[in-house]
Amino acid sequence: MKSVMRRLGLVIVCMLTLSLLASGFALAADDSKVKAGTRQVERGAKKIPEGKVGEGVKETGKGIGKTVSEGAKYSGKKVKEAVK
């Protein structure tokens, strides 16, 4: 059971990392808010193998939302600057 949860946590972290790299959010220059969301995802993913599945998934989901939201804001600002 522990190995299944550990694999699930690893899969979540890997998929998030790949999706962030593919979308360009991981390369944002305004890292503070994006990195905070990423750290929240990591904290949540680490709770899953410890047996705190519900709490870990909840924190991971919030972190993903924060990372995507802040990355989109940053990208929007950069597009505005590029248009000027």
Contact map, one row per residue, 1 for C-alpha under 8 A:
111110000000000000000000000000000000000000000000000000000000000000000000000000000000
111111000000000000000000000000000000000000000000111000000000000000000000000000000000
111111100000000000000000000000000000000000000000100000000000000000000000000000000000
111111110000000000000000000000000000000000000000000000000000000000000000000000000000
111111111000000000000000000000000000000000000001101010000000000000000000000000000000
011111111100000000000000000000000000000000000001100000000000000000000000000000000000
001111111110000000000000000000000000000000000000000000000000000000000000000000000000
000111111111000000000000000000000000000000000001000000000000000000000000000000000000
000011111111100000000000000000000000000000001101100000000000000000000000000000000000
000001111111110000000000000000000000000000001000000000000000000000000000000000000000
000000111111111000000000000000000000000000000000000000000000000000000000000000000000
000000011111111100000000000000000000000000001000000000000000000000000000000000000000
000000001111111110000000000000000000000011001000000000000000000000000000000000000000
000000000111111111000000000000000000000000000000000000000000000000000000000000000000
000000000011111111100000000000000000000000000000000000000000000000000000000000000000
000000000001111111110000000000000000000000000000000000000000000100000000000000000000
000000000000111111111000000000000000000000000000000000000000000000000000000000000000
000000000000011111111100000000000000000000000000000000000000000000000000000000000000
000000000000001111111110000000000000000000000000000000000000000000000000000000000000
000000000000000111111111110000000000000000000000000000000000000000000000000000000000
000000000000000011111111111000000000000000000000000000000000000000000000000000000000
000000000000000001111111000000000000000000000000000000000000000000000000000000000000
000000000000000000111111110000000000000000000000000000000000000000000000000000000000
000000000000000000011111111100000000000000000000000000000000000000000000000000000000
000000000000000000011011111100000100000000000000000000000000000000110011001000000000
000000000000000000011011111100000100000000000000000000000000000000000010000000000000
000000000000000000001001111110000000000000000000000000000000000000000000000000000000
000000000000000000000001111111100100000000000000000000000000000000000010011000000000
000000000000000000000000001111100000000000000000000000000000000000000000000000000000
000000000000000000000000000111111100000000000000000000000000000000000000010000000000
000000000000000000000000000111111110000000000000000000000000000000000000000000000000
000000000000000000000000000001111111000000000000000000000000000000000000000000000000
000000000000000000000000000001111111100000000000000000000000000001100100000000000000
000000000000000000000000110101111111110000000000000000000000000001110110000000000000
000000000000000000000000000000111111111000000000000000000000000000100000000000000000
000000000000000000000000000000011111111100000000000000000000001000100000000000000000
000000000000000000000000000000001111111110000000000000000000011111100000000000000000
000000000000000000000000000000000111111111000000000000000000001100100000000000000000
000000000000000000000000000000000011111111100000000000000000001000000000000000000000
000000000000000000000000000000000001111111110000000000000011011000000000000000000000
000000000000100000000000000000000000111111111000000000000011111100000000000000000000
000000000000100000000000000000000000011111111100000000000001000000000000000000000000
000000000000000000000000000000000000001111111110000000010011000000000000000000000000
000000000000000000000000000000000000000111111111000000111111000000000000000000000000
000000001101100000000000000000000000000011111111100000011001000000000000000000000000
000000001000000000000000000000000000000001111111110000010000000000000000000000000000
000000000000000000000000000000000000000000111111111110110000000000000000000000000000
000011011000000000000000000000000000000000011111111111111000000000000000000000000000
011011001000000000000000000000000000000000001111111110000000000000000000000000000000
010000000000000000000000000000000000000000000111111110000000000000000000000000000000
010010000000000000000000000000000000000000000011111110000000000000000000000000000000
000000000000000000000000000000000000000000000011111111110000000000000000000000000000
000010000000000000000000000000000000000000000011111111111000000000000000000000000000
000000000000000000000000000000000000000000000001000111111100000000000000000000000000
000000000000000000000000000000000000000000010011000111111110000000000000000000000000
000000000000000000000000000000000000000000111111000111111111000000000000000000000000
000000000000000000000000000000000000000000011001000011111111100000000000000000000000
000000000000000000000000000000000000000000010000000001111111110000000000000000000000
000000000000000000000000000000000000000110110000000000111111111000000000000000000000
000000000000000000000000000000000000000111111000000000011111111100000000000000000000
000000000000000000000000000000000000000010000000000000001111111110000000000000000000
000000000000000000000000000000000000100110000000000000000111111111000000000000000000
000000000000000000000000000000000001111110000000000000000011111111100000000000000000
000000000000000100000000000000000000110010000000000000000001111111110000000000000000
000000000000000000000000000000000000100000000000000000000000111111111000000000000000
000000000000000000000000000000001100100000000000000000000000011111111100000000000000
000000000000000000000000100000001111110000000000000000000000001111111110000000000000
000000000000000000000000100000000100000000000000000000000000000111111111000000000000
000000000000000000000000000000000000000000000000000000000000000011111111100000000000
000000000000000000000000000000001100000000000000000000000000000001111111110000000000
000000000000000000000000110100000100000000000000000000000000000000111111111000000000
000000000000000000000000100000000000000000000000000000000000000000011111111100000000
000000000000000000000000000000000000000000000000000000000000000000001111111110000000
000000000000000000000000000101000000000000000000000000000000000000000111111111000000
000000000000000000000000100100000000000000000000000000000000000000000011111111100000
000000000000000000000000000000000000000000000000000000000000000000000001111111110000
000000000000000000000000000000000000000000000000000000000000000000000000111111111000
000000000000000000000000000000000000000000000000000000000000000000000000011111111100
000000000000000000000000000000000000000000000000000000000000000000000000001111111110
000000000000000000000000000000000000000000000000000000000000000000000000000111111111
000000000000000000000000000000000000000000000000000000000000000000000000000011111111
000000000000000000000000000000000000000000000000000000000000000000000000000001111111
000000000000000000000000000000000000000000000000000000000000000000000000000000111111
000000000000000000000000000000000000000000000000000000000000000000000000000000011111
